[in-house]
Amino acid sequence: MMLLRRKLIHLFLAASFCSFAADNPASKAGLDAERLARIPKRMNEFVQNRYLAGIVTLVARHGVVAELDAVGWQDVERKKPMATDSIFQVMSMTKPVTGIGIMLLYEEGKLGIGDRVDKFLPEFANPIVLDGQNPDGTPKLKKGRPITIRDLMTHTAGVWDGSADELMDITDQMRMPLEDAVKLYAQKPLYSDRDTKWKYSSPGISILGRIIEVVSGVPYERFIAERLLQPLGMKDSFYFPPENKQDRIAMVYHKPRGGGQLQRSTEHLLGGDPAAFRKGARYPAPGFGLYSTASDLVRLYQMLLNGGTLDGKRYLARPTVGLMTQVYTAHLPNLAILRGTGWRLTFEVISNPNGNFLMYSPGTFGHGGAFGTAGWIDPKKDMIRIFLVQDSEGEAGTANSAFMVMAAASIAE
């Protein structure tokens, strides 16, 4: 009788363990829960050492969010802790969102990726290209080849990207409407002839945003909200903060040169003073304007990882996602942001992972942002890694790298 009771207890415990394992997100994702638990502890060390104010991290695999954690402070001065639903300015992570907007119109036959930009924006007809200097030191100019939508999406159009002072009314104050900003860009000579050099350009992505407006007939930010953000259930993603979301927006900080306490970043900042919440802004910034959360971004990335579907609904055709995730700049040297990468249609892609040591598989694609944010989609590992922070001086790089490695090192199968 006693032996039978022990066997029954053993079977019950085994069944309970199997049930727990089946319900455990890490187990479902094929990840090691103990290793995942190291991530927030390590991120908190960066906060405690006063390198960063606060961090949110997310790891998803096989369609399961296995790790979502927040450490540190959303607002240091107000003693408001960072939360997993804190809202971040994701900056250049906006660029692929604009790219997807273009692809939605492409699928409807309303534009072609190879179309000339002046087909939609006549101000870009007859482009002029910088061609060195004249003997008197003035810029030497030549007639350039017409730029295409593809050139804008791959940063090979040579579009002017001026100094902070020249662009302040657009990038900091955000007072200039998108249409007017794009007309200003059209007046400037191109840095190079199309598809001959790679040069990162936020204004080039803004031109794409204006094309979306012209083709769709609605403002860029409204098109993105109605055609992408709202259908995907990205309820905390927007360009101009509504009043009822402002209390969840993380402030931006920097570590002063020479050390000392973290300081709030307010002046000469992309998007302006974060605490002003873009009041009075008119420029939606298709290259850097989006606010979002980790939970919203993972829905967008999972849709792409699934080949265009999420929760049984199709948002993009699988061939469209494939088109967006091919490398188009292999013929050009000195590319992109990370070592070993090339450029897709508004996405950066890992073509040679040996150059970065972050455990990215070949074909991993994603984007980073000016305040240290990053999101990467790894089809080979079936994994998504999202790192959110608000750091204006580049201190987040070490923490970002540590997170990416620790997330990949948690794979258990």
C-alpha positions as CSV (number, residue, x, y, z in Angstrom):
1,M,0.0,0.0,0.0
2,M,2.8,2.4,0.9
3,L,4.7,1.5,-2.3
4,L,1.6,2.2,-4.3
5,R,1.1,5.6,-2.6
6,R,4.7,6.5,-3.4
7,K,4.3,5.6,-7.0
8,L,1.1,7.7,-7.3
9,I,2.8,10.7,-5.7
10,H,5.7,10.3,-8.1
11,L,3.4,10.2,-11.0
12,F,1.5,13.2,-9.7
13,L,4.7,15.2,-9.3
14,A,5.9,14.2,-12.8
15,A,2.6,15.2,-14.3
16,S,2.7,18.5,-12.5
17,F,6.2,19.2,-13.7
18,C,5.3,18.4,-17.3
19,S,2.3,20.7,-16.9
20,F,4.5,23.5,-15.5
21,A,7.0,23.0,-18.3
22,A,4.3,23.2,-20.9
23,D,2.9,26.4,-19.5
24,N,6.3,28.0,-18.9
25,P,7.0,30.6,-21.6
26,A,10.7,29.9,-21.6
27,S,10.1,26.2,-22.1
28,K,7.6,26.9,-25.0
29,A,10.2,29.1,-26.6
30,G,13.0,26.6,-26.3
31,L,14.9,28.9,-23.9
32,D,16.6,28.4,-20.6
33,A,14.6,30.2,-17.9
34,E,17.6,30.4,-15.6
35,R,19.7,32.1,-18.3
36,L,16.9,34.5,-19.2
37,A,16.7,35.5,-15.6
38,R,20.3,36.8,-15.8
39,I,19.3,39.5,-18.2
40,P,17.4,41.9,-15.9
41,K,20.1,41.4,-13.3
42,R,22.8,42.4,-15.7
43,M,20.8,45.3,-17.1
44,N,20.2,46.5,-13.5
45,E,24.0,46.7,-13.0
46,F,24.2,49.3,-15.8
47,V,21.5,51.3,-14.0
48,Q,23.2,50.9,-10.6
49,N,26.5,52.0,-12.0
50,R,24.7,55.1,-13.3
51,Y,25.5,54.5,-17.0
52,L,21.8,54.4,-17.9
53,A,18.5,55.5,-16.3
54,G,16.4,52.6,-17.2
55,I,16.0,49.7,-19.6
56,V,13.3,47.4,-21.0
57,T,14.2,44.1,-22.7
58,L,12.2,41.6,-24.5
59,V,13.0,38.1,-25.9
60,A,10.6,36.1,-28.0
61,R,11.1,32.8,-29.8
62,H,8.7,30.4,-31.6
63,G,6.1,33.1,-31.3
64,V,6.3,33.2,-27.5
65,V,7.4,36.2,-25.4
66,A,9.7,34.5,-22.9
67,E,11.3,37.5,-21.3
68,L,9.9,41.0,-20.7
69,D,11.6,43.0,-18.0
70,A,12.1,46.6,-16.9
71,V,14.8,48.0,-14.6
72,G,15.7,51.4,-13.4
73,W,13.8,54.6,-13.9
74,Q,11.4,56.0,-16.5
75,D,11.8,59.4,-14.9
76,V,14.6,59.9,-12.4
77,E,13.6,63.2,-11.1
78,R,10.0,62.1,-10.4
79,K,11.2,58.7,-9.0
80,K,9.0,57.0,-11.5
81,P,10.2,53.4,-12.1
82,M,10.6,52.0,-15.6
83,A,7.8,49.7,-16.4
84,T,7.4,47.0,-19.1
85,D,4.7,49.2,-20.7
86,S,6.8,52.4,-20.6
87,I,6.7,54.3,-23.9
88,F,9.9,55.1,-25.8
89,Q,11.0,57.3,-28.6
90,V,12.3,54.5,-30.8
91,M,13.9,57.0,-33.3
92,S,15.3,55.3,-36.4
93,M,13.4,52.1,-35.6
94,T,10.7,54.2,-37.3
95,K,12.3,53.8,-40.7
96,P,11.2,50.2,-41.4
97,V,7.6,51.3,-40.4
98,T,7.7,53.9,-43.1
99,G,9.1,51.2,-45.4
100,I,6.2,48.9,-44.7
101,G,3.8,51.8,-45.5
102,I,5.5,52.0,-48.9
103,M,5.1,48.2,-49.4
104,L,1.4,48.4,-48.5
105,L,0.9,50.8,-51.4
106,Y,3.2,48.7,-53.6
107,E,1.0,45.6,-53.1
108,E,-2.0,47.7,-54.2
109,G,-0.3,48.6,-57.4
110,K,-0.2,52.3,-56.6
111,L,3.6,52.6,-56.9
112,G,6.6,50.6,-57.9
113,I,9.8,50.2,-56.0
114,G,11.7,51.2,-59.1
115,D,9.5,54.2,-59.8
116,R,11.3,57.6,-60.1
117,V,10.6,59.9,-57.2
118,D,9.7,62.8,-59.5
119,K,6.7,60.8,-60.7
120,F,5.1,61.6,-57.4
121,L,7.1,64.7,-56.3
122,P,7.9,66.9,-59.3
123,E,10.4,69.0,-57.3
124,F,12.9,66.1,-57.6
125,A,13.1,66.3,-61.3
126,N,16.5,67.1,-62.8
127,P,18.6,66.4,-59.7
128,I,22.0,68.1,-59.2
129,V,24.9,66.2,-57.7
130,L,28.0,67.5,-55.9
131,D,31.1,66.7,-57.9
132,G,34.0,68.0,-55.9
133,Q,35.2,71.6,-55.8
134,N,35.9,74.3,-58.3
135,P,39.3,76.0,-58.2
136,D,37.8,78.9,-56.3
137,G,36.6,76.5,-53.6
138,T,32.9,76.6,-54.5
139,P,31.0,73.3,-54.9
140,K,31.3,71.8,-58.3
141,L,28.0,70.5,-59.5
142,K,26.8,68.1,-62.3
143,K,23.5,66.7,-63.5
144,G,22.5,63.6,-61.7
145,R,20.4,60.5,-62.6
146,P,16.8,60.6,-61.3
147,I,16.5,58.9,-57.9
148,T,14.0,56.1,-57.3
149,I,12.0,54.8,-54.4
150,R,14.4,51.9,-54.1
151,D,17.3,54.3,-53.7
152,L,15.6,56.1,-50.9
153,M,14.8,52.8,-49.1
154,T,18.4,51.6,-49.3
155,H,20.0,54.9,-48.5
156,T,21.7,55.1,-51.9
157,A,20.0,58.2,-53.2
158,G,22.6,60.6,-51.9
159,V,19.9,62.8,-50.3
160,W,21.2,65.8,-48.4
161,D,21.3,65.4,-44.6
162,G,22.3,68.8,-43.2
163,S,23.9,69.9,-40.0
164,A,22.0,70.1,-36.7
165,D,21.7,73.9,-37.1
166,E,20.4,73.7,-40.6
167,L,17.8,71.1,-39.7
168,M,16.8,72.3,-36.2
169,D,13.4,73.7,-37.2
170,I,12.6,70.2,-38.6
171,T,14.4,67.8,-36.3
172,D,14.3,69.6,-32.9
173,Q,11.3,71.9,-33.0
174,M,9.4,69.8,-35.5
175,R,7.4,72.8,-36.6
176,M,7.7,72.4,-40.4
177,P,5.0,70.3,-42.1
178,L,6.3,67.3,-44.0
179,E,5.4,68.7,-47.4
180,D,7.5,71.9,-46.7
181,A,10.4,69.9,-45.3
182,V,10.6,67.6,-48.3
183,K,10.5,70.7,-50.7
184,L,13.5,72.0,-48.7
185,Y,15.4,68.7,-49.2
186,A,14.7,68.8,-52.9
187,Q,16.5,72.2,-53.2
188,K,19.8,70.7,-52.0
189,P,22.3,69.0,-54.2
190,L,22.7,65.2,-53.8
191,Y,25.9,64.0,-52.2
192,S,26.4,61.4,-54.9
193,D,24.8,60.0,-58.0
194,R,22.1,57.4,-57.2
195,D,23.2,53.8,-56.4
196,T,27.0,54.7,-56.4
197,K,27.5,55.2,-52.7
198,W,25.8,54.3,-49.5
199,K,25.0,57.2,-47.1
200,Y,22.5,57.0,-44.3
201,S,19.8,59.6,-44.7
202,S,16.8,60.3,-42.5
203,P,15.6,63.0,-45.0
204,G,15.5,60.3,-47.6
205,I,13.0,58.3,-45.5
206,S,11.0,61.5,-45.0
207,I,10.7,61.7,-48.8
208,L,9.2,58.2,-48.7
209,G,6.7,59.5,-46.1
210,R,5.7,62.3,-48.3
211,I,5.2,59.9,-51.2
212,I,2.8,57.9,-49.0
213,E,0.8,61.1,-48.4
214,V,0.6,61.9,-52.1
215,V,-0.3,58.4,-53.2
216,S,-2.8,57.7,-50.4
217,G,-4.3,61.1,-50.1
218,V,-4.1,61.1,-46.3
219,P,-1.4,62.4,-43.9
220,Y,1.6,60.1,-43.4
221,E,1.0,59.5,-39.7
222,R,-2.7,58.8,-40.2
223,F,-2.0,56.3,-43.0
224,I,0.5,54.4,-40.8
225,A,-1.9,54.4,-37.8
226,E,-4.9,53.3,-39.8
227,R,-3.2,50.8,-42.1
228,L,-0.6,49.3,-39.8
229,L,-0.4,50.3,-36.1
230,Q,-4.1,50.0,-35.3
231,P,-4.8,46.8,-37.2
232,L,-1.8,45.1,-35.6
233,G,-3.0,46.1,-32.1
234,M,-0.1,48.4,-31.5
235,K,-2.2,50.5,-29.0
236,D,0.7,52.5,-27.6
237,S,2.4,53.5,-30.8
238,F,2.0,57.0,-32.2
239,Y,3.9,60.1,-33.6
240,F,2.3,62.9,-31.5
241,P,1.7,61.8,-27.9
242,P,-2.0,61.9,-26.7
243,E,-2.4,63.4,-23.3
244,N,-3.5,60.2,-21.7
245,K,-0.3,58.4,-22.7
246,Q,2.2,61.1,-21.7
247,D,2.7,59.9,-18.1
248,R,4.2,56.6,-19.5
249,I,6.8,58.2,-21.8
250,A,10.4,57.6,-20.7
251,M,12.6,60.7,-20.3
252,V,16.0,60.9,-22.1
253,Y,19.3,61.0,-20.1
254,H,23.0,61.3,-20.7
255,K,26.1,60.8,-18.6
256,P,28.2,64.0,-18.5
257,R,31.6,63.9,-20.0
258,G,34.1,63.4,-17.1
259,G,31.5,61.5,-15.1
260,G,29.0,62.5,-12.5
261,Q,25.2,61.9,-12.1
262,L,23.0,61.2,-15.1
263,Q,21.5,64.4,-16.4
264,R,18.2,65.0,-18.2
265,S,18.7,65.6,-22.0
266,T,16.6,68.5,-23.2
267,E,18.3,70.8,-25.6
268,H,19.3,70.3,-29.3
269,L,17.7,66.8,-29.2
270,L,15.9,64.9,-32.0
271,G,12.3,65.4,-31.3
272,G,12.9,68.3,-28.9
273,D,12.6,68.2,-25.1
274,P,11.1,64.8,-24.2
275,A,9.1,66.5,-21.4
276,A,7.4,68.8,-23.9
277,F,5.8,65.8,-25.6
278,R,6.1,67.5,-29.0
279,K,3.5,70.1,-28.2
280,G,2.8,72.2,-31.3
281,A,4.8,69.8,-33.5
282,R,3.7,69.4,-37.2
283,Y,6.5,67.3,-38.6
284,P,5.8,63.6,-38.1
285,A,9.4,62.5,-38.9
286,P,9.0,59.4,-41.0
287,G,12.7,58.6,-40.2
288,F,12.6,59.0,-36.4
289,G,9.2,60.1,-35.1
290,L,7.6,56.9,-33.7
291,Y,6.8,56.3,-30.0
292,S,6.3,52.7,-29.1
293,T,6.6,49.9,-26.4
294,A,8.3,46.5,-26.4
295,S,5.0,44.8,-26.5
296,D,3.8,46.7,-29.5
297,L,7.1,46.3,-31.4
298,V,7.1,42.5,-30.9
299,R,3.7,42.3,-32.7
300,L,5.1,44.1,-35.7
301,Y,8.3,42.0,-35.7
302,Q,6.4,38.8,-35.2
303,M,4.2,39.6,-38.2
304,L,7.4,40.0,-40.3
305,L,8.9,36.9,-38.9
306,N,5.7,35.0,-39.8
307,G,6.0,36.1,-43.4
308,G,3.4,38.8,-43.2
309,T,0.7,37.3,-40.9
310,L,-0.2,37.6,-37.2
311,D,-3.1,36.0,-35.2
312,G,-4.4,34.5,-38.4
313,K,-4.6,37.8,-40.3
314,R,-2.4,38.7,-43.3
315,Y,-0.9,42.2,-43.4
316,L,1.7,41.7,-46.1
317,A,2.1,39.0,-48.7
318,R,5.0,36.6,-48.1
319,P,6.7,37.6,-51.3
320,T,6.5,41.3,-50.2
321,V,8.3,40.4,-46.9
322,G,10.9,38.5,-49.0
323,L,11.4,41.5,-51.2
324,M,11.9,43.7,-48.2
325,T,14.4,41.4,-46.7
326,Q,16.8,40.9,-49.6
327,V,20.2,42.6,-49.6
328,Y,20.3,45.3,-52.3
329,T,23.7,47.0,-51.5
330,A,26.2,44.1,-51.7
331,H,27.9,45.9,-54.6
332,L,28.7,49.0,-52.5
333,P,31.5,49.3,-49.9
334,N,31.5,50.8,-46.4
335,L,27.9,50.0,-45.6
336,A,25.5,50.4,-42.8
337,I,25.9,50.8,-39.1
338,L,27.2,47.5,-37.7
339,R,30.1,45.6,-39.1
340,G,29.2,42.8,-41.5
341,T,25.9,44.3,-42.5
342,G,24.2,45.4,-45.7
343,W,20.9,47.1,-46.5
344,R,17.5,45.9,-47.4
345,L,14.4,48.0,-48.1
346,T,14.6,50.2,-44.9
347,F,16.1,47.3,-42.9
348,E,19.7,46.6,-42.0
349,V,20.7,43.0,-42.5
350,I,23.4,40.8,-41.1
351,S,25.3,39.4,-44.1
352,N,28.5,38.4,-42.2
353,P,27.8,37.9,-38.5
354,N,31.6,37.3,-37.8
355,G,32.0,41.1,-37.8
356,N,29.9,41.9,-34.8
357,F,30.1,39.0,-32.2
358,L,26.5,39.5,-31.1
359,M,25.2,35.9,-32.1
360,Y,23.2,37.2,-35.0
361,S,22.5,34.5,-37.7
362,P,23.1,35.4,-41.3
363,G,19.9,37.0,-42.6
364,T,19.0,38.6,-39.3
365,F,17.4,42.0,-39.9
366,G,16.3,45.0,-37.9
367,H,17.2,48.6,-36.9
368,G,18.5,50.7,-34.1
369,G,17.6,54.2,-32.9
370,A,19.5,57.3,-31.9
371,F,18.6,57.0,-28.2
372,G,20.1,53.4,-28.0
373,T,17.0,51.4,-28.9
374,A,17.3,48.3,-31.1
375,G,15.2,45.5,-32.5
376,W,16.4,42.5,-34.4
377,I,14.5,39.6,-36.1
378,D,16.5,36.4,-36.5
379,P,14.6,34.0,-38.9
380,K,17.2,31.2,-38.5
381,K,16.8,31.2,-34.7
382,D,13.1,32.1,-35.0
383,M,13.9,34.8,-32.4
384,I,13.1,38.5,-31.7
385,R,15.3,40.6,-29.5
386,I,14.2,44.1,-28.4
387,F,16.2,46.6,-26.3
388,L,14.7,49.9,-25.3
389,V,16.5,52.7,-23.5
390,Q,16.6,56.6,-23.7
391,D,20.3,57.6,-23.8
392,S,21.4,60.6,-25.9
393,E,25.2,60.1,-25.6
394,G,25.8,56.6,-26.8
395,E,26.4,55.0,-23.4
396,A,23.8,52.3,-24.2
397,G,26.0,50.3,-26.6
398,T,27.6,48.1,-24.1
399,A,24.4,47.2,-22.4
400,N,22.7,46.6,-25.8
401,S,25.5,44.2,-26.8
402,A,25.3,42.4,-23.5
403,F,21.6,41.9,-23.9
404,M,21.8,40.6,-27.4
405,V,24.4,38.0,-26.5
406,M,22.7,36.9,-23.3
407,A,19.4,36.5,-25.2
408,A,20.9,34.3,-27.8
409,A,22.9,32.4,-25.2
410,S,19.6,31.4,-23.5
411,I,18.7,29.1,-26.4
412,A,18.3,25.6,-24.8
413,E,17.6,23.4,-27.9
